[in-house]
Amino acid sequence: MAIPNSEDRDDTRFDHISTLQVKDLSSGAFYEARMQNYSNGGIYFESDGIFQKGAKIYICMQHSPYPQSSGVLEYYTAEVKWRKNLKQSFFDYGYGVQFVSGLGKQDLHSNNDRKGKDTRKHPRKPFCRTIRLSTPKEIFKGRTKNISASGVFISAEAKLELGQELKLSLPYKGKTVKILGQIVWLNDEGFGLKFKKNK
């Protein structure tokens, strides 16, 4: 669906929700993100990563609206044009970015690139535990890999969907804490669960 061109832009935006991986080219830090819409020249995405206006980033699209060939991950270099704080999202920031170049050959997961400082608002820490999760229809087990104040990365065999809400029981200081979260990204290794804020 096309979004009315209310801003001073050359290209019409179209809805497209998809998980992304974003790399800050200055620090080498990686962030999970979610695309909300796109145009011929760029995209809008939400993330907990903090990028300054003018920053160059590298984007890996898992379900691209710009298919070069079926089943292929696409990589783009982009420049951050603006950032806004979000209140009604499970991410902290929204970004408008413009593509600098198209499909790239750079390895987004290069071990050398991971040495950069992680500047996310809530740094992740290793946290390997077997936990119990539930949906309204089932209860299943998962294994956490890392955690932060805003969310947790979990590996599980259950069939899950982007945006789905889950209840989980986490061990904390000798007790079990029950938390509600929402899946904000998925990949072959697991999923990112963003903790829902208490109202």
C-alpha positions as CSV (number, residue, x, y, z in Angstrom):
1,M,0.0,0.0,0.0
2,A,1.4,3.4,-0.9
3,I,1.8,6.0,1.8
4,P,0.7,9.5,0.9
5,N,3.7,11.7,0.0
6,S,3.2,14.2,2.8
7,E,6.9,14.9,3.2
8,D,9.1,16.7,0.7
9,R,10.4,13.6,-1.0
10,D,10.8,12.5,-4.6
11,D,9.7,8.9,-4.1
12,T,6.4,7.4,-2.8
13,R,6.8,5.2,0.2
14,F,5.2,1.7,0.4
15,D,4.5,-0.4,3.5
16,H,6.8,-3.4,4.0
17,I,7.5,-4.9,7.4
18,S,10.7,-7.0,7.5
19,T,13.5,-7.8,9.9
20,L,16.9,-6.2,9.3
21,Q,20.4,-6.4,10.6
22,V,22.1,-3.0,10.7
23,K,25.9,-2.4,11.1
24,D,27.3,1.0,12.1
25,L,30.3,1.5,9.7
26,S,32.1,3.8,12.1
27,S,32.0,1.5,15.2
28,G,31.4,-1.9,13.7
29,A,28.5,-2.5,16.1
30,F,25.5,-4.6,15.0
31,Y,21.8,-4.0,15.7
32,E,18.6,-5.8,15.1
33,A,15.9,-3.6,13.4
34,R,12.5,-3.7,11.7
35,M,11.7,-2.0,8.4
36,Q,8.3,-0.4,8.2
37,N,8.2,1.1,4.7
38,Y,10.4,1.8,1.7
39,S,10.8,3.9,-1.4
40,N,13.1,3.6,-4.4
41,G,15.7,5.7,-2.6
42,G,15.6,4.5,1.0
43,I,13.7,3.0,3.9
44,Y,12.3,3.7,7.3
45,F,13.2,1.3,10.1
46,E,13.0,1.1,13.9
47,S,15.8,-0.1,16.2
48,D,17.4,0.3,19.6
49,G,20.7,1.2,18.0
50,I,21.8,4.8,18.2
51,F,22.8,6.3,14.9
52,Q,23.6,10.0,14.3
53,K,22.4,12.0,11.4
54,G,24.8,11.6,8.5
55,A,26.1,8.2,9.8
56,K,26.9,5.6,7.2
57,I,25.3,2.2,7.9
58,Y,25.3,-1.2,6.2
59,I,21.9,-3.0,6.0
60,C,21.2,-6.7,5.5
61,M,17.6,-7.3,4.3
62,Q,16.2,-10.7,5.0
63,H,13.0,-10.2,3.1
64,S,13.7,-7.4,0.7
65,P,11.1,-5.5,-1.2
66,Y,13.8,-5.0,-3.9
67,P,14.4,-8.6,-5.0
68,Q,17.5,-9.1,-7.1
69,S,16.9,-12.9,-7.1
70,S,14.7,-15.2,-5.1
71,G,16.0,-16.3,-1.7
72,V,19.0,-14.1,-1.7
73,L,19.9,-11.7,1.2
74,E,20.5,-8.2,0.0
75,Y,23.0,-5.7,1.3
76,Y,22.9,-1.9,1.1
77,T,25.0,1.0,2.3
78,A,22.9,3.9,3.5
79,E,23.2,7.3,5.1
80,V,21.0,8.3,8.1
81,K,18.9,11.3,7.2
82,W,16.9,11.7,10.4
83,R,16.1,10.0,13.7
84,K,13.1,10.3,16.0
85,N,12.3,9.0,19.5
86,L,9.4,6.5,19.6
87,K,6.8,6.1,22.3
88,Q,4.3,3.7,20.7
89,S,6.9,1.1,19.4
90,F,8.8,-1.7,20.9
91,F,12.0,0.0,19.6
92,D,13.4,3.2,21.0
93,Y,14.2,5.0,17.7
94,G,12.9,5.4,14.2
95,Y,15.2,6.2,11.3
96,G,14.9,7.5,7.7
97,V,17.8,6.4,5.6
98,Q,18.9,7.0,2.0
99,F,20.8,4.4,0.0
100,V,24.3,5.4,-0.9
101,S,25.0,2.3,-3.1
102,G,23.1,-0.9,-4.0
103,L,23.9,-4.5,-3.6
104,G,27.2,-5.1,-1.9
105,K,29.6,-8.0,-1.4
106,Q,30.8,-7.1,2.1
107,D,30.4,-9.8,4.7
108,L,28.0,-8.4,7.3
109,H,29.1,-11.0,9.8
110,S,32.9,-10.6,9.5
111,N,34.5,-11.5,12.8
112,N,36.9,-8.6,12.5
113,D,34.1,-6.1,12.2
114,R,32.5,-7.3,15.5
115,K,35.4,-5.8,17.5
116,G,33.8,-2.4,17.4
117,K,32.2,-0.9,20.5
118,D,28.5,-1.7,20.9
119,T,26.8,1.6,21.4
120,R,23.2,0.3,21.9
121,K,21.1,1.9,24.6
122,H,20.9,-1.4,26.5
123,P,24.0,-3.5,26.0
124,R,23.5,-7.3,25.7
125,K,25.2,-9.7,28.1
126,P,25.6,-13.5,27.7
127,F,22.8,-15.3,29.4
128,C,22.5,-19.0,28.6
129,R,19.5,-20.6,30.4
130,T,16.7,-23.0,29.5
131,I,13.4,-21.2,30.0
132,R,9.7,-21.8,29.6
133,L,7.6,-19.7,27.1
134,S,3.9,-19.7,26.4
135,T,1.4,-18.5,23.8
136,P,-2.4,-18.6,24.4
137,K,-2.3,-22.1,22.7
138,E,0.9,-23.8,23.9
139,I,3.7,-24.0,26.4
140,F,7.3,-24.8,25.1
141,K,10.9,-24.5,26.1
142,G,13.6,-22.3,24.7
143,R,17.2,-21.4,25.4
144,T,18.4,-17.8,26.0
145,K,21.7,-16.7,24.5
146,N,22.0,-13.1,25.6
147,I,19.9,-10.5,27.4
148,S,19.6,-6.8,28.0
149,A,17.3,-4.5,30.0
150,S,15.0,-4.2,27.0
151,G,14.9,-7.8,25.6
152,V,16.4,-11.2,25.2
153,F,17.6,-13.5,22.3
154,I,16.0,-16.9,22.4
155,S,16.5,-20.1,20.4
156,A,13.4,-22.4,20.2
157,E,12.0,-25.0,17.9
158,A,8.4,-23.7,18.1
159,K,6.9,-22.1,14.9
160,L,6.6,-18.4,15.7
161,E,5.8,-15.2,13.8
162,L,7.1,-11.6,13.8
163,G,5.0,-9.5,16.1
164,Q,3.7,-12.4,18.2
165,E,3.5,-11.9,21.9
166,L,4.9,-14.5,24.4
167,K,5.0,-14.9,28.1
168,L,8.2,-16.2,29.5
169,S,9.6,-17.2,32.9
170,L,13.1,-16.0,33.6
171,P,15.3,-16.9,36.6
172,Y,16.4,-13.8,38.5
173,K,18.2,-13.6,41.8
174,G,17.0,-17.0,42.9
175,K,13.4,-16.4,41.8
176,T,11.3,-16.8,38.7
177,V,10.1,-13.6,37.0
178,K,7.2,-13.7,34.5
179,I,7.6,-11.2,31.6
180,L,5.5,-10.4,28.6
181,G,7.4,-9.7,25.3
182,Q,6.9,-9.4,21.6
183,I,9.0,-10.9,18.8
184,V,10.6,-8.1,16.9
185,W,12.9,-10.1,14.6
186,L,13.5,-13.7,13.5
187,N,16.3,-15.6,11.8
188,D,17.5,-19.2,11.5
189,E,19.2,-19.1,14.9
190,G,16.3,-17.8,17.0
191,F,14.4,-14.6,17.7
192,G,14.6,-11.3,19.5
193,L,12.0,-10.7,22.1
194,K,11.4,-7.1,23.2
195,F,10.1,-6.8,26.7
196,K,6.8,-5.0,26.8
197,K,6.6,-2.0,29.1
198,N,4.2,-2.0,32.0
199,K,1.3,0.4,31.5
